[in-house]
Structure formats: C-alpha cells, structure tokens
Amino acid sequence: MRKPFFLMVLATFALGHLSTALLAQSETPRRLAPGVLRVVEPDLRVEEAVGAARPLVDLPISEFQPQTLPLSDTAAVRMLSAPLKRDIWGVEFGYLPLRMIEADVPQPTGKMQRKTIWYLVFRIAFDGQVMTFGSETDALGNRLDVPEVTDVANSKLDEIRLFPSFVLRASVVDPETGEVTMKEYLDRIMPTVVDQVRNEEDPAVPLATTVSISSTPIYTRNDGFSERVEYWGVATWEDVDPRTDYATVQVQGLTNAFRVIEGDGEKEFSFKTLQLNFYRPGDEYVEVADRIRPGIPLVDKYQEQLEIIRQYQLPGPQLSVYKTNKEINLRDYLLSVETTQDADLNTVEAEQLSTGEVPDQLLGRLTAAGFDVIGSTSSELIPNRRWNLPANERGESIELEVELVPGLWRKHGLNFEFNDRLEAFWLYR
C-alpha cells in the first residue's frame, strides 16, 4: 500500500525539480548566433555638431574700430557669420530580422481577433560617448574649439531621453499592370501582442514598447553615467498589405542630429533617420510562411534595378561645399545640399553646374549662410564631379569648391555601383 504512495511522492519530487530546472533555464536569455543581430553603430559627424555660418541678428552689438586688433576680430563683425555649435549624441541600434506572427489582438468590442502582425525586435544601447567641443590654444594664444568624441559628462547635455518612432513603408507592385502603390504604417502599441512576441522570441528578455522606453532617461547629469545602458524592445504593425514586395523601416529618435534649410523666410527641419531595408519574395497567401530578407534585391536588368532604387527611395549623391584657400591648399567644409535625379537617375544639379549654372537649392543655402553667389558662373575642375564657384563674403571675393559626393550608390552609364547590400543607412527625413 505504501509503494504507490512512495512512487507518487518520488514522481512529484522529480517533476518539481524538472519544473524548477526548466524555469531556471527559461530565465537565461537565448544566445544568438553570430550575425543574427545586426548592429548599426551611432554615426556622430562633425558637420552635424556645427551648423552653417549665419548672421546673429538678435545681438545688440555696435561696431567700433579697435586700436590693437583687426576689425575682423570684433564681435560686431564676427556675428555677421557665426557657426552655431551643439553637442550631438547617438545610440547603437541592433535589430533582428523583420518577421510576422499570428497574434490575438483585442478589438473595441472586447473580443479578440486573430491577425497577422509584422514586428521588429530591436536593442538600443548607449555607451556614454557624444560629439562635443574641447578647448585648445594655438601658437598665438588664440582659443580654438576642437570637435571630439568624449564622455557625456564632459558635454553640456543635462539629460538624454529617447522618443523613438518606427514607420513601416510598404511597396506593393501590381503583377498585371506593374503599377506601384506606396503605403505607410505607424508603429502600434499592442501590449498583448508584445507578450506573444516575447514568448515567441525569448521569454527571458523583457521587451519594451516605443512609449515605455521614453519613460526613463538614459542619462541625467545629476545621476551621472557609469555603465553601458541597454534596452530591448519591439515595434509592431497591423493590417499591413499582404502583397508587400519591398519594405523599409524608418526609425527616428536615435540621435538629436537635425538639419535646418532656410528659404523665402521659412525654415524646414529634417531629422536624422535610420532606414532599414527588407524585401519579401512571396505572395499574399500564408504570409507568415514567407521569409523577409534584409537589404535590397540586386538584379542584372538595368530598368528593373532602376525601379528598385526608386522603391526604396535611396538618396542620391550630395553636393558638398568648401571654402578654399589655395595659398595653403586648405578646404574648410561649409554645408551639404541634397540632389535630385531625373528619370534615369542622372544628377540634375551636376548637369547644371557643368554648364555654369548655380542650382536654385545651392543658391538658397549659400545665400542663407551669408555668401553672395548671385550672377556667379561655375567652372568644372573635374568633369561631373567638382566645380569652382566664385563668391563674395562680407565684401571680400573668395573661392568656393562644390563636390559631388557619391553617397550610397553611383551610376556608370547603364550600370549601378553600390557601396554594400544597403541593409541599413542614415539619412535625413
């Protein structure tokens, strides 16, 4: 009579140990194979920390002639063209492949509905490094601001708080007509779906939403910064068109870098954005069975590759402007201007500069920065790549150089040359 009871106690004891072992195992995060987590490093650039030189019209400073210094060293003259500087921070962004899951989503009626949800699991990390300006003294005793990447405690930042936003852009190609439809989907906060994704990916790793991440700053001056900060999170989208062929995820809020374009009395702001590219070789049937691949498809047919570049809206080359000093062979960076492409992806602004014309967008940016190029004629230094542009700065004749910087891709006749697979890159939107 005691033997079955003894066996039952023994079995219960064994099951208890097994459940404890399984629980302990579930609390250990899964180890990802090399290359599964794709990591994009923070992209801290000097030109983002230094704005274009512009007049400071709001400062009540009167002109005067100093007795021991040149007029150009007075505040009244220097304020006519003063570069604005700021501290730039950025975070490391890691992400797993874009995936789909069949999840139960609560409805306004109170019932649950089974839906196909697209999701992206990501990891945000901050190591305390920012772009700021240190102070040095030259041989003449002049104080110089030197850009450097240093600890956040050495910056002027009092707090860093993340407000990330994720936008899924889907491109749907009609197989019969070839007509392309672009659709955008905002990240939806669905706590029940987050739990289901977590159980699918790794129950031992808590997943934050884009809202919960913003609740706590990753750095405050009062608390200081002692060790690397990491957050795992997930972005989710519902009702995505099942016919989607090409998809991008644009993430903002990973850095405080931005650009300001002024013209006609208005200001246009664009923010540094991380774009992740994916493509999906499949159809609208059994969505979750289709694997979403990173990068963009590379094909041999020119017209097809041309169309693919348009679908992903890959930014074309930029025009970078430098102030030159030929006597000492020095170029000082001033600003950059986005370019436009024609139907065959030839750069319109490059063709204008090669004919001596100054593009309107370049003219507007230089004028706002205090350079007079109205009536100037550009001349080629390197065909379709670099141009000389005479300008006037505060009554002084100077020379500017305009250079076409390739960026992500370059066109050679009927062929395209890419830097890499273009899985992820930074741009301004």
GIZI-V215538 format. One line per field, one symbol per residue. ss: DSSP state (H for helix, E for strand, C for the rest). phi: phi as a letter, one per 40 degrees, with the letter a starting at -180 (. if undefined). psi: psi as a letter, one per 30 degrees, with the letter a starting at -180 (. if undefined). A space follows every 10 residues. Layout:
# GIZI-V215538
ss=???
phi=???
psi=???
This chain:
# GIZI-V215538
ss=CHHHHHHHHH HHHHHHHHHH HHHHHHCCCC CCCCCCCEEE CCCCCHHHHE CCCECCCCCC CCCCCCCCCC HHHCHHHHCC CECCECCEEE CEEEECCCEE EEEEEECCCC CEEEEEEEEE EEEEEECCEE EEEEEEECCC CCEEEEEEEE EHHHCCCCEE CCCCEEEEEE EEECCCCCCE EEEEEECCCC HHHHHHHHHH HCCCCCCECC CHHHHCCCEE CCCECCCCEE EEEEEEEECC CCCCCEEEEE EECCECCEEE EEECCEEEEE EEEEEEEEEC CCCCCCHHHC CCEECCCCCC CHHHHHHHHH HHCCCCCEEE EEEEECCCCE EEEEEEEECC ECCCCCEHHH HHHHCCCCCH HHHHHHHHCC CECCCCCCEE EECCCEEEEE EEECCEEEEE EEEEECCCEE EECCEEEECC CCCEEEEEC
phi=.ccccccccc cccccccccc ccccccccdc cccdgcccbb ccbcbccccb cccacccccc bccabccbbc cccccccccc abccbacbba bcbbacdcbb acbcbcbdcg ccbcbcbcab cbbbbbbgcb cabcbbbccc gccbcbcaca ccccccccab bcbcbbbcbb bbbccccgcb bbbbbcdbcb dccdcccccc caccbcbcbc cccccbccab cccgbbadbb bbaabbbbfc dccdbbabbb bbgcaccabb bbafgbbbcb bcbcbbbaab cabccfdccc ccbcgbcbbc cccccdcccc ccfccccbbb bbcbbccbfb bbcbabbcbb bccbgccccc cccccgccdd cccccccccg bcbcgcbcbc bbdgbabcbc abbfgbcbbb bbbccdgcab bbgbbbbbca cfcaacabb
psi=efeeeeeeee eeeeeeeeee eeeeeffkkk kklkfejkkj lkijkefffj lkklkiffki klkljlffll fffleeefff ikkkklkkll lkjkklkkll kjlkkklfff lkkkljkklj klkkkkggkl jaklklkafg gkkkjkklja kffgagkfkj kkikkkkjkk kkkjfefgkk kkkkkkkkji eeeeeeeeee djffjkkllf efeffkkfkk eefakelkkk kklkkkklhk kfgkekkkjk klgflgkllk kkkhglkkkk kkkkkkkllj iaagkieffk kkklakkklf keeeeeeeee efhkkalljk kkkkjfeghk kkkelkklll lafggkjeee eeefgfkjke eeeeeeefgg kjgkflklkk ekkgeklkjk lkjhfkklkk kkkjkebflk kjcglkkkea fheklklk.
